[in-house]
Amino acid sequence: MPIREMHVCQCEICQQEIDHPEKQWHQRINLLLSRMDEQQRRWFVAHEAQTFGYGGDRLLAQITGMDEKTIARGRQELENGLAHRPVEGARIPGGGRPLREKKTKR
């Protein structure tokens, strides 16, 4: 799996020059996310957001750059016990664009 570019947190603390424990935590989260596939990122961030309760989705969206709707989707999948998620691979069979028909010569 290729390593993704690491997101830089946009919160007030991380935008300052001072060293702060939260800044290191945000960097660690983004480092971990750079090594995960898309569903693992969604579940991990959703789990972290739940620990904050109200406002957790917004905070983690700011830290990670993920959309709040994606985080909410991850939380919903976790609440359902990942019942409809594939064990192998990151995508459900049949997902994506339909195949384009090839033009045939007459």
C-alpha positions as CSV (number, residue, x, y, z in Angstrom):
1,M,0.0,0.0,0.0
2,P,1.5,3.4,-1.0
3,I,2.1,5.9,1.8
4,R,-0.2,8.9,1.5
5,E,0.9,12.4,2.1
6,M,0.5,13.3,5.7
7,H,-2.2,15.9,6.4
8,V,-1.2,19.1,8.4
9,C,-3.7,19.9,11.2
10,Q,-5.4,23.3,10.7
11,C,-6.4,23.9,14.4
12,E,-5.3,27.0,16.2
13,I,-2.8,25.1,18.4
14,C,-1.0,23.5,15.4
15,Q,-0.9,26.8,13.5
16,Q,1.2,28.4,16.3
17,E,4.9,28.2,16.6
18,I,4.9,27.0,20.2
19,D,5.3,23.4,21.1
20,H,2.2,21.9,22.7
21,P,1.3,18.3,23.7
22,E,-1.9,18.4,21.6
23,K,0.2,19.4,18.6
24,Q,2.2,16.2,18.9
25,W,-1.0,14.2,19.3
26,H,-2.4,15.7,16.1
27,Q,0.8,14.9,14.2
28,R,0.7,11.2,15.5
29,I,-2.9,10.8,14.4
30,N,-2.1,12.1,10.9
31,L,1.0,9.9,10.7
32,L,-1.1,6.8,11.5
33,L,-3.7,7.8,9.0
34,S,-1.1,8.1,6.3
35,R,-0.4,4.4,6.6
36,M,-4.1,3.2,6.7
37,D,-6.5,2.4,3.9
38,E,-9.7,4.4,3.4
39,Q,-12.0,2.3,5.6
40,Q,-9.4,2.0,8.4
41,R,-9.0,5.8,8.4
42,R,-12.8,6.3,8.6
43,W,-13.2,3.8,11.5
44,F,-10.2,5.1,13.5
45,V,-11.2,8.8,13.2
46,A,-14.8,7.9,14.0
47,H,-13.7,6.0,17.1
48,E,-11.5,9.0,18.2
49,A,-14.4,11.4,17.5
50,Q,-16.7,9.4,19.7
51,T,-14.4,9.8,22.7
52,F,-14.9,13.5,22.5
53,G,-18.7,13.3,22.3
54,Y,-20.5,16.4,21.0
55,G,-18.3,18.3,18.6
56,G,-15.9,15.4,18.1
57,D,-16.6,15.0,14.4
58,R,-15.9,18.7,13.8
59,L,-12.7,18.6,15.8
60,L,-11.4,15.4,14.1
61,A,-12.4,16.8,10.7
62,Q,-10.2,19.8,11.4
63,I,-7.3,17.7,12.7
64,T,-7.4,15.1,9.9
65,G,-8.9,17.0,6.9
66,M,-11.6,14.3,6.6
67,D,-15.2,15.4,5.9
68,E,-17.6,15.3,8.9
69,K,-20.0,13.2,6.8
70,T,-17.3,10.6,6.3
71,I,-16.6,10.5,10.0
72,A,-20.3,10.1,10.8
73,R,-20.4,7.2,8.3
74,G,-17.5,5.5,10.0
75,R,-19.3,5.9,13.4
76,Q,-22.5,4.4,11.9
77,E,-20.5,1.4,10.5
78,L,-18.9,0.9,13.9
79,E,-22.2,1.0,15.7
80,N,-23.5,-1.7,13.3
81,G,-20.5,-3.9,14.2
82,L,-19.0,-3.5,10.6
83,A,-21.7,-6.1,9.6
84,H,-21.9,-5.0,5.9
85,R,-18.2,-4.3,5.4
86,P,-15.9,-6.7,3.5
87,V,-13.2,-8.5,5.5
88,E,-10.9,-8.7,2.5
89,G,-10.2,-5.4,0.6
90,A,-11.7,-2.0,1.2
91,R,-14.5,-2.0,-1.3
92,I,-17.9,-3.8,-1.5
93,P,-18.2,-5.9,-4.6
94,G,-20.0,-4.1,-7.4
95,G,-19.0,-0.6,-6.2
96,G,-17.6,2.1,-8.5
97,R,-18.5,3.1,-11.9
98,P,-20.2,0.7,-14.3
99,L,-17.9,-0.6,-17.1
100,R,-18.1,1.3,-20.3
101,E,-19.2,-0.7,-23.3
102,K,-16.6,-1.1,-26.0
103,K,-17.4,0.1,-29.5
104,T,-17.2,-2.6,-32.0
105,K,-16.3,-2.1,-35.6
106,R,-18.9,-3.2,-38.2
